[in-house]
Amino acid sequence: MPKIAVVIALALLMTPRPAAAAPGEGFDVVRYDLALKPDIQNRTVAGREVIRLRITGDGLQRLGFSGNALTVDGATLDGAPVTVRSQDDGLHFDLPKPLARGRTVELALTYHGRPARGLAGSATSLYTSYFACDWMICLQDQFGDKAAFSLTLHVPAGMDTLSVGRRIARKPAPDGGEIHRWTASRPYSAYLFGFAVGRFARADDRVGSARLAYLSEVAEPVELKRRFAETRRMVRFLSGKAGMPLPVPEYSQLLVKGRDAQEAASYAVLGIDALPTTEGDPAEDWAIVHELAHQWWGNLVTCATLKDFWLNEGITTFMTAAWKEHRYGRAAYEAELAVARSRLDRARAAGFDKPLAWDGPYPTLATRRAVQYSKGALFMDHLRAVLGEDAFWAGLRRYTRAHAGGTVTSLDLQRAMEASSGRDLRPLFSEWVFAPPPYPPR
């Protein structure tokens, strides 16, 4: 090799790559526009995606997103090609030149592959569950980065679809299939994106101005109406406690096999085995109301980071107990909280108890849930007992209304409860939420 070529090769090898950026670092996503062709039989997807984002850091040289098992076939930034690297810490796009703070750009890409998580279904249907950033390019754990979302689904003719928001178009595709276009009514955190494809039976209902839809390939309309008969009452109850009506104009519930219980931005996926087998059984009546409650606490009012995830799940777990009290009586409320207490007791017996706003690692998912779901619900119950009915529910309404559409931290809940009660709640929140806690009295 000639000497000059050797020098050039060495210089290229020694040129540092842009510093690795953690997913979401240095930018905010404004919107995701996605065109997706799912393959039901093979559980694969092929997509075209445009991500509009605003730069928040000076001299940004790399865009980082959540990692997944997809293959990115090509990517451009405002029309200029960019290099994509899949690494252990995420999916990274190296930029042709640094980007200045305040600039808005569009990352366009095509991809295909078999998602490692987040897809389930049958031989004739497909639905997503939680891990949105395994079937699209997005930010899974950046809850505070809410973005607009649209999804165009290319599906076989005659298929039904479900996604976030409302369907705004259904038309024939050149290959004999169909194109269904969905768009969200407001920005959401990416983990709430989802879709379903299949031939679904459907039953419809209304509560106030909101439409309710019940969908399934494992149940007929009559059974769907029976299984979801309590939904209207639940909506009225939760609306009253939140001080706000159902935040979406149409709320759908997709009934599937198994024990699924997962919220999405404007619908829920519910496994038939997670629903009561006996009508009016308070012991089993939790999945429908828990996922419905997320339309207010979790979807509309969202924790800014995983540190405050208990605000999503602890409040919702508590509201499940509150619904049971309303529907079945005080004994059903106490029974639901007893379940939460036993889960927390098991974590403590294993030597693990942390404040609700704990920012460290959890040894298992069950332990995380024992703290963020169960302990969170028990804290809400304790707040209710300390503040009294009027101040407590007024505080929850204040918290929900003030932060509708936005993100929150534990301090936001504290301030809302202080404003409604006229009390200094720093000692109480320090005991349960912010500091290493003693075991609370039963």
C-alpha positions as CSV (number, residue, x, y, z in Angstrom):
1,M,0.0,0.0,0.0
2,P,1.4,3.5,-0.9
3,K,2.5,5.6,2.1
4,I,-0.2,8.2,1.5
5,A,-2.9,5.6,1.5
6,V,-1.6,4.2,4.8
7,V,-1.7,7.6,6.4
8,I,-5.3,8.3,5.2
9,A,-6.4,4.9,6.5
10,L,-4.8,5.5,9.9
11,A,-6.3,8.9,10.1
12,L,-9.8,7.5,9.5
13,L,-9.3,4.8,12.1
14,M,-8.2,7.4,14.6
15,T,-11.0,9.8,13.9
16,P,-13.3,9.6,16.9
17,R,-17.0,8.8,16.4
18,P,-19.6,11.1,17.9
19,A,-19.9,10.5,21.6
20,A,-22.6,8.0,22.4
21,A,-25.9,9.7,23.4
22,A,-28.4,8.0,25.7
23,P,-31.8,7.4,24.1
24,G,-33.6,10.8,24.0
25,E,-30.6,12.8,25.0
26,G,-30.4,16.2,23.4
27,F,-33.8,16.3,21.7
28,D,-37.5,16.2,22.1
29,V,-39.8,14.2,19.7
30,V,-42.6,16.4,18.4
31,R,-44.4,13.7,16.4
32,Y,-44.2,10.1,15.0
33,D,-45.8,9.4,11.6
34,L,-45.7,5.7,10.7
35,A,-46.8,3.5,7.8
36,L,-46.7,-0.1,8.8
37,K,-47.4,-3.4,7.0
38,P,-47.8,-6.2,9.7
39,D,-47.6,-9.8,8.7
40,I,-50.0,-11.7,11.0
41,Q,-48.7,-15.3,10.2
42,N,-45.0,-14.5,10.6
43,R,-45.3,-11.9,13.3
44,T,-43.1,-9.5,11.4
45,V,-43.5,-5.8,10.4
46,A,-42.2,-3.6,7.6
47,G,-42.4,0.1,8.2
48,R,-41.7,3.6,6.9
49,E,-41.4,6.2,9.7
50,V,-40.9,10.0,9.9
51,I,-39.8,11.3,13.3
52,R,-40.1,15.1,13.7
53,L,-37.9,16.3,16.6
54,R,-36.6,19.5,18.2
55,I,-33.0,19.8,19.2
56,T,-32.5,20.8,22.9
57,G,-28.7,20.4,23.2
58,D,-26.0,22.4,21.4
59,G,-23.8,20.6,18.8
60,L,-25.8,17.4,18.8
61,Q,-24.0,14.8,16.7
62,R,-26.0,11.6,17.3
63,L,-29.6,10.7,17.8
64,G,-30.3,7.9,20.2
65,F,-33.5,5.8,20.4
66,S,-34.5,2.6,22.2
67,G,-32.9,-0.5,20.9
68,N,-34.8,-3.3,19.3
69,A,-34.4,-6.4,17.0
70,L,-35.5,-4.5,13.8
71,T,-33.3,-3.9,10.8
72,V,-33.1,-0.3,9.6
73,D,-32.8,-0.4,5.9
74,G,-32.1,3.3,5.4
75,A,-32.3,6.6,7.1
76,T,-32.1,10.3,6.2
77,L,-32.1,13.5,8.2
78,D,-33.9,16.3,6.3
79,G,-33.1,14.3,3.1
80,A,-29.4,13.7,3.8
81,P,-28.3,10.1,4.5
82,V,-27.3,9.2,8.1
83,T,-25.5,6.1,9.4
84,V,-27.4,3.9,11.9
85,R,-25.7,1.7,14.5
86,S,-27.4,-0.8,16.7
87,Q,-25.6,-1.1,20.0
88,D,-26.2,-2.5,23.5
89,D,-27.4,0.9,24.8
90,G,-29.8,1.6,21.9
91,L,-30.2,2.5,18.3
92,H,-28.0,5.4,17.2
93,F,-28.1,7.7,14.1
94,D,-24.8,9.4,13.4
95,L,-25.4,12.9,11.9
96,P,-23.5,14.4,8.9
97,K,-22.9,17.6,10.9
98,P,-23.7,18.8,14.4
99,L,-27.2,20.3,15.0
100,A,-27.8,23.5,16.8
101,R,-30.2,23.9,19.8
102,G,-33.7,25.0,18.8
103,R,-33.6,23.5,15.3
104,T,-36.4,21.2,14.2
105,V,-35.5,18.3,11.9
106,E,-37.1,15.2,10.4
107,L,-35.6,11.7,10.6
108,A,-37.0,9.5,8.0
109,L,-36.3,5.7,7.9
110,T,-37.5,2.4,6.6
111,Y,-37.2,-0.9,8.5
112,H,-38.3,-4.5,8.8
113,G,-38.0,-7.4,11.1
114,R,-39.5,-9.6,13.8
115,P,-40.0,-7.7,17.1
116,A,-38.6,-9.5,20.1
117,R,-41.4,-8.2,22.3
118,G,-44.7,-6.3,22.1
119,L,-46.6,-8.4,19.6
120,A,-49.1,-11.2,20.3
121,G,-52.1,-12.7,18.7
122,S,-53.5,-15.8,16.9
123,A,-53.3,-17.3,13.5
124,T,-55.7,-14.6,12.3
125,S,-55.0,-11.6,14.4
126,L,-52.2,-9.5,15.8
127,Y,-52.1,-7.0,18.6
128,T,-49.4,-5.0,20.4
129,S,-48.8,-4.9,24.2
130,Y,-46.7,-2.2,25.9
131,F,-43.3,-2.5,24.1
132,A,-44.1,0.0,21.2
133,C,-40.4,0.6,20.6
134,D,-39.9,-3.0,19.6
135,W,-42.1,-2.7,16.5
136,M,-41.3,1.0,15.7
137,I,-38.4,3.4,16.3
138,C,-39.2,5.5,19.4
139,L,-38.3,6.2,23.0
140,Q,-39.7,3.5,25.3
141,D,-38.9,4.9,28.8
142,Q,-38.9,8.6,28.1
143,F,-42.3,9.1,29.6
144,G,-42.0,12.8,29.7
145,D,-41.4,13.1,26.0
146,K,-45.0,13.1,24.7
147,A,-45.5,13.3,21.0
148,A,-48.2,13.4,18.4
149,F,-48.8,10.1,16.6
150,S,-50.3,8.8,13.3
151,L,-50.4,5.3,12.0
152,T,-51.2,4.0,8.5
153,L,-51.8,0.3,8.5
154,H,-51.6,-1.8,5.3
155,V,-53.7,-4.9,6.0
156,P,-55.6,-7.6,4.1
157,A,-59.0,-6.7,2.7
158,G,-61.8,-7.0,5.1
159,M,-59.7,-6.8,8.2
160,D,-60.6,-4.6,11.2
161,T,-58.0,-2.4,12.9
162,L,-57.7,-0.6,16.2
163,S,-55.1,2.0,17.1
164,V,-54.6,5.2,19.0
165,G,-57.2,7.9,18.7
166,R,-59.6,7.6,15.8
167,R,-59.6,6.1,12.3
168,I,-59.7,8.9,9.7
169,A,-59.5,6.8,6.5
170,R,-60.2,3.4,5.2
171,K,-59.5,2.8,1.5
172,P,-58.5,0.1,-1.0
173,A,-54.7,-0.5,-1.6
174,P,-53.3,-1.2,-5.1
175,D,-52.4,-4.8,-4.1
176,G,-56.0,-5.6,-3.2
177,G,-55.5,-5.0,0.5
178,E,-56.7,-2.0,2.5
179,I,-55.1,1.1,4.0
180,H,-56.4,2.2,7.4
181,R,-55.2,5.6,8.8
182,W,-55.4,6.4,12.5
183,T,-54.4,9.6,14.3
184,A,-54.1,10.5,18.0
185,S,-56.2,13.4,19.4
186,R,-53.4,14.6,21.7
187,P,-49.6,13.9,22.3
188,Y,-48.9,10.7,24.3
189,S,-45.8,8.9,25.7
190,A,-44.5,6.4,23.2
191,Y,-45.2,3.3,25.4
192,L,-48.9,4.0,24.9
193,F,-48.8,3.6,21.1
194,G,-50.3,0.4,19.7
195,F,-52.5,-1.3,17.2
196,A,-54.5,-4.5,16.5
197,V,-55.5,-6.2,13.3
198,G,-58.0,-9.0,12.9
199,R,-61.6,-9.9,12.1
200,F,-63.3,-8.6,15.2
201,A,-66.9,-8.9,16.5
202,R,-68.0,-5.5,17.8
203,A,-70.5,-4.1,20.3
204,D,-71.0,-0.4,20.8
205,D,-72.2,1.7,23.7
206,R,-72.1,5.3,24.9
207,V,-71.6,7.2,28.2
208,G,-72.3,10.9,28.0
209,S,-70.7,12.2,24.8
210,A,-68.1,9.4,24.7
211,R,-68.4,6.3,22.5
212,L,-67.5,2.9,23.9
213,A,-66.4,0.0,21.6
214,Y,-65.9,-3.7,22.6
215,L,-64.0,-5.8,20.1
216,S,-62.9,-9.4,20.0
217,E,-62.3,-12.5,17.9
218,V,-63.0,-14.8,20.9
219,A,-66.5,-13.5,21.8
220,E,-69.6,-12.4,20.0
221,P,-71.4,-9.0,20.5
222,V,-73.8,-10.3,23.1
223,E,-71.1,-11.7,25.3
224,L,-69.0,-8.5,24.8
225,K,-71.9,-6.4,26.1
226,R,-72.3,-8.7,29.1
227,R,-68.6,-8.8,30.0
228,F,-68.1,-5.1,29.7
229,A,-71.5,-4.1,31.1
230,E,-69.9,-2.3,34.1
231,T,-67.8,0.0,31.9
232,R,-70.4,2.8,31.7
233,R,-70.7,2.9,35.5
234,M,-66.9,2.9,35.9
235,V,-66.5,5.8,33.5
236,R,-69.1,7.8,35.5
237,F,-67.4,7.0,38.8
238,L,-63.9,7.8,37.6
239,S,-65.0,11.0,35.9
240,G,-66.4,12.2,39.1
241,K,-63.3,11.4,41.1
242,A,-61.0,12.9,38.5
243,G,-63.2,16.0,38.1
244,M,-62.9,15.5,34.3
245,P,-64.9,13.4,31.8
246,L,-63.3,10.5,29.9
247,P,-60.3,12.1,28.2
248,V,-60.9,10.4,24.8
249,P,-64.0,10.7,22.5
250,E,-63.9,6.9,21.9
251,Y,-62.6,4.3,24.3
252,S,-62.2,0.7,23.0
253,Q,-61.6,-2.6,24.8
254,L,-60.1,-5.5,22.9
255,L,-60.9,-8.9,24.4
256,V,-58.3,-11.5,23.7
257,K,-57.3,-15.0,25.0
258,G,-55.1,-15.2,28.1
259,R,-54.6,-12.8,31.0
260,D,-53.5,-9.6,29.3
261,A,-54.3,-6.3,31.1
262,Q,-52.6,-3.5,29.2
263,E,-53.6,0.1,28.6
264,A,-52.9,2.0,25.4
265,A,-53.5,5.7,24.7
266,S,-57.2,5.3,23.9
267,Y,-58.0,1.7,24.4
268,A,-57.1,-1.4,26.5
269,V,-56.2,-5.0,25.7
270,L,-57.9,-7.4,28.2
271,G,-57.5,-11.2,28.4
272,I,-60.6,-13.2,28.9
273,D,-59.0,-15.0,31.8
274,A,-58.5,-11.7,33.6
275,L,-62.2,-10.9,33.7
276,P,-64.7,-12.2,36.2
277,T,-66.2,-15.6,35.5
278,T,-69.1,-14.8,37.8
279,E,-71.0,-11.5,37.2
280,G,-70.7,-9.1,40.1
281,D,-67.7,-10.9,41.7
282,P,-65.7,-8.1,43.5
283,A,-62.7,-10.4,44.0
284,E,-62.1,-10.6,40.2
285,D,-63.4,-7.2,39.2
286,W,-60.2,-5.3,38.7
287,A,-58.7,-5.5,35.2
288,I,-61.4,-3.4,33.4
289,V,-61.4,-0.6,35.9
290,H,-57.6,-0.6,36.4
291,E,-56.9,-0.1,32.7
292,L,-59.8,2.3,32.2
293,A,-58.4,4.5,35.1
294,H,-55.2,4.9,33.2
295,Q,-57.0,7.1,30.7
296,W,-56.7,9.7,33.4
297,W,-53.8,8.6,35.6
298,G,-50.9,7.5,33.4
299,N,-52.1,8.5,29.9
300,L,-53.5,12.0,30.5
301,V,-51.4,12.8,33.5
302,T,-48.1,11.0,33.1
303,C,-45.1,10.6,35.4
304,A,-42.2,12.6,33.9
305,T,-39.7,9.7,34.5
306,L,-39.7,6.2,35.8
307,K,-38.7,7.5,39.2
308,D,-42.3,8.6,39.7
309,F,-43.9,5.7,38.0
310,W,-45.9,5.1,41.2
311,L,-48.0,8.1,40.2
312,N,-49.2,6.1,37.2
313,E,-49.7,2.8,38.8
314,G,-50.1,3.5,42.5
315,I,-53.0,5.9,41.9
316,T,-54.6,3.5,39.4
317,T,-54.3,0.6,41.8
318,F,-55.9,2.7,44.5
319,M,-58.7,3.8,42.2
320,T,-59.4,0.1,41.5
321,A,-60.0,-0.3,45.2
322,A,-62.1,2.9,45.4
323,W,-64.3,1.6,42.5
324,K,-64.8,-1.7,44.4
325,E,-65.8,0.3,47.5
326,H,-68.3,2.3,45.4
327,R,-69.7,-0.8,43.7
328,Y,-69.6,-3.5,46.3
329,G,-69.0,-1.8,49.7
330,R,-66.2,-1.1,52.2
331,A,-65.3,-4.8,52.6
332,A,-64.4,-5.1,48.9
333,Y,-62.2,-2.0,49.3
334,E,-60.4,-3.4,52.3
335,A,-59.9,-6.7,50.5
336,E,-58.2,-5.0,47.6
337,L,-55.9,-3.1,49.8
338,A,-55.1,-6.3,51.7
339,V,-53.8,-7.8,48.5
340,A,-51.6,-4.8,48.0
341,R,-50.4,-5.1,51.6
342,S,-49.5,-8.7,51.3
343,R,-47.4,-8.0,48.1
344,L,-45.5,-5.3,49.9
345,D,-45.0,-7.5,52.9
346,R,-43.5,-10.2,50.7
347,A,-41.0,-7.6,49.3
348,R,-40.1,-6.5,52.8
349,A,-39.7,-10.1,54.0
350,A,-37.1,-10.5,51.1
351,G,-35.3,-7.4,52.5
352,F,-36.5,-4.8,50.0
353,D,-38.5,-1.7,50.8
354,K,-37.9,1.7,49.1
355,P,-39.5,5.1,49.0
356,L,-42.1,5.5,46.3
357,A,-39.9,8.0,44.4
358,W,-36.9,5.5,44.4
359,D,-34.6,6.0,41.4
360,G,-32.5,2.9,41.8
361,P,-32.8,-0.6,40.5
362,Y,-35.3,-3.2,41.5
363,P,-34.3,-6.9,41.8
364,T,-37.4,-8.2,40.1
365,L,-40.5,-6.9,38.3
366,A,-42.6,-8.3,41.1
367,T,-40.6,-6.2,43.6
368,R,-41.0,-3.1,41.5
369,R,-44.8,-3.7,41.4
370,A,-44.9,-4.3,45.2
371,V,-43.5,-0.8,45.7
372,Q,-44.9,1.3,42.8
373,Y,-48.3,-0.3,42.5
374,S,-49.0,-1.8,46.0
375,K,-47.2,0.6,48.3
376,G,-48.4,3.5,46.1
377,A,-52.0,2.4,46.6
378,L,-51.5,2.1,50.3
379,F,-50.1,5.6,50.5
380,M,-53.1,7.0,48.7
381,D,-55.3,5.2,51.2
382,H,-53.2,6.7,54.1
383,L,-53.5,10.2,52.6
384,R,-57.3,9.7,52.4
385,A,-57.5,8.7,56.0
386,V,-55.2,11.6,57.2
387,L,-56.8,14.3,55.1
388,G,-60.5,13.2,55.2
389,E,-62.8,12.6,52.3
390,D,-63.5,16.1,51.1
391,A,-59.8,17.3,51.1
392,F,-58.5,14.1,49.7
393,W,-60.8,13.9,46.7
394,A,-60.6,17.7,46.1
395,G,-56.8,17.3,46.0
396,L,-57.0,14.5,43.5
397,R,-59.3,16.5,41.3
398,R,-57.0,19.5,41.5
399,Y,-53.9,17.4,40.6
400,T,-55.7,15.8,37.6
401,R,-57.1,19.0,36.2
402,A,-54.0,21.1,36.7
403,H,-51.7,18.6,34.9
404,A,-54.1,17.2,32.2
405,G,-52.1,16.5,29.1
406,G,-48.8,17.0,30.8
407,T,-46.2,15.3,33.0
408,V,-45.8,15.3,36.8
409,T,-43.5,14.5,39.7
410,S,-44.4,13.4,43.2
411,L,-44.0,17.0,44.3
412,D,-47.0,18.0,42.1
413,L,-49.2,15.6,44.0
414,Q,-48.0,16.9,47.3
415,R,-48.7,20.5,46.3
416,A,-52.2,19.6,45.1
417,M,-53.0,17.8,48.4
418,E,-51.6,20.7,50.4
419,A,-53.6,23.2,48.5
420,S,-56.8,21.3,49.1
421,S,-56.2,20.5,52.7
422,G,-54.4,23.6,53.9
423,R,-51.8,21.4,55.6
424,D,-48.1,21.0,55.4
425,L,-47.6,17.5,54.0
426,R,-43.8,17.5,53.8
427,P,-43.4,15.1,56.8
428,L,-45.9,12.7,55.4
429,F,-44.4,12.7,51.9
430,S,-40.9,12.5,53.3
431,E,-41.9,9.4,55.2
432,W,-43.5,7.5,52.3
433,V,-42.2,9.1,49.0
434,F,-38.9,10.8,49.3
435,A,-36.8,9.3,52.1
436,P,-36.0,5.8,53.3
437,P,-39.2,5.0,55.1
438,P,-40.0,3.3,58.4
439,Y,-42.7,0.6,58.1
440,P,-46.0,2.5,58.4
441,P,-48.4,1.3,61.1
442,R,-51.3,-0.9,59.9
